Amino acid sequence: MFIEGLGILKHAVMITGFVFVMMLVIEYINVQTKGLWQNLVSENKWKQYLFAALLGAIPGCLGAFTAVALFSHRLLSFGALVTAMIATSGDEAFVMFAMFPKDAALITAIIFAIGIIAGYLTDKFYKPTNILSKFSNHQFPLHEDDDCKCFSKDKFFSQIIHPSLQRILLVLLVGILFVAIASGFVATNAKMWVKVSLLLTAGFSLFIVATVPEHFLKKHLWEHIVKMHLPRIFYWTFGTLLLVGILMHFINVEDWLSDNMLIVLFVAVLVGIIPESGPHLVFVTLFATGGIPFSVLLASSIAQDGHGMLPLLAETKKGFISVKIINIIFALIIGILGYLSGF
């Protein structure tokens, strides 16, 4: 059991490392493309649904936060907000792409399409005038005013000669992951295209942590990713893997799951109410180990949106509940149809 525990710990560290470098790249791209959404949002509802789905498809919380901010300024319709929340999987998207990239891409494409349909139907049949009337012009922190140049020769050399502690630690973390992937210590049995993709992502992450300004490195990479996201992802990933490992060691979990899969599906959807990323990793892990079918993970992905809904909850509880109810309805419909169809 001790050897199995070490294997689980290695697996959790590996997944967290992959999630870490993907988060670095997404955060960097998000700031580099600041203001791009202003040119994409228009009065055309279908463009709104498409753009909201694209925001939701961005792994992590930033796309969802952006959708909430745009909705609060009446730049996105309520239906487009529903689109973004169905299309997002929060931090779970990072983990899914680390554990099973092909299935993760398929889930992202499916919930992208479902989100657009759900947004259109929501706007057509539901007019939340009481919710819209309560919104203020509060602006959520989306890092729109930050300045981040890809490379500055003067700053680069000064940062290398006199690096901050945070920069040293980040370079070490990403560097160790890069060496581990290149040497085959992690992702040992992964296909070549997966290894190449991971190496490119880790290499680009090294470039990011070595060249970005101190403000960006400390505020975005260190404070936001390392201190806020990374510990939670590791704890939940390790805890879930350990729990599943213990259960499978002492109990015939597979038989129970196969005999009660509809119950598991309903639980997965109800857990989606929680505006937090961690609990949903249970279903990601169960799918990765073959414990649940694709349809259950798909239903979970539709129902949950990580902590992307927290800003909406702060603004209007009725709006939060309304979006969640719509998400749950679509999750149950798609999940049950998928399960009965054998997916």
Buried (B, 14 or more C-beta within 10 A) or exposed (E): EEEEBEEBBEBBBBBBBBBBBBBBBBBBEBBEEBEEBEEEBEEEBEEBBBBBBBBBBBBBBBBBBBBBBBBBBEBBBBBBBBBBBBBBBBBBBBBBBBBBBEBBEEBBEBBBEBBBBBBBBBBEEEEBEEBBEEBEEEEBEBBEEBEBEEEEEEBBEEBEEEBEEBBEBBBEBBBEBBEBBBEEEBBEEBEEEBBEBBBEBBBBBBBBBBBBBBEBBBEBBBEBBBEEBBEBBBBBBBBBBBEBBBBBEEEEBEEBBEEEBEEBBBBBBBBBBBBBBBBBBBBBBBBBBEBBBBBBBBBBBBBBBBBBBBBBBEBBEEBBBBBBEBBBBBBBEBBBEBBEEEE
